[in-house]
């Protein structure tokens, strides 16, 4: 049991957006070690078929298991929508995604049951948020909106650029017209635009950040399974490891811009071999 407590948490995403989930885990559960994998060679998942997304996700899960992880966090909305159940069946450790924690909070917090979801096209087309929210709260109205330009704008470093503001206002007008009282940031890049989205939507709309909710879900899961790291990591070792399938230097630069720690290295892994 002690060995398992000190084992790392595995986190993966199709690219770099899942770093917002890793960031929340670092903030909310600072004692945990993390092994992060970004599938930068095969990003984006949003344009791939469900079968391909499942295959990619299973390869990554196998790699993470070689690093001795005790739980896997699917820090990608698209992979959570298409591959979570397959992973839970194939892997003998707990696996959680980012969709359910965020959807659960939205269903609970929405006063009038008018809930908006902004996401990638693949997540919107899967209707995973709508299905799960309505399973908890059948009378809820869920409006899904794909915002495909947000990811490249964030990755370009244009988080506070007037161009991004213009795009956001155009995307979010539909949510304002539908008078949503709760809005889910249904892509892991979107928390990086949170303040802009909040400003556009106004103070009466509750924003749900699935990255934060997933970190809190992970905290509960580790406690329930009695596998939380009570001692924290040894000072002399780096508690965070980063792996990618391509473009390690570009990944490292982006990670450095959003994480509370300096990333010294990201190692490239031939993920197709797993």
Order of alpha helices (4+ residues) and beta strands (2+ residues): alpha-beta-alpha-beta-alpha-beta-alpha-beta-alpha-beta-alpha-alpha-beta-alpha-alpha-beta-alpha-beta-alpha-beta-alpha-beta
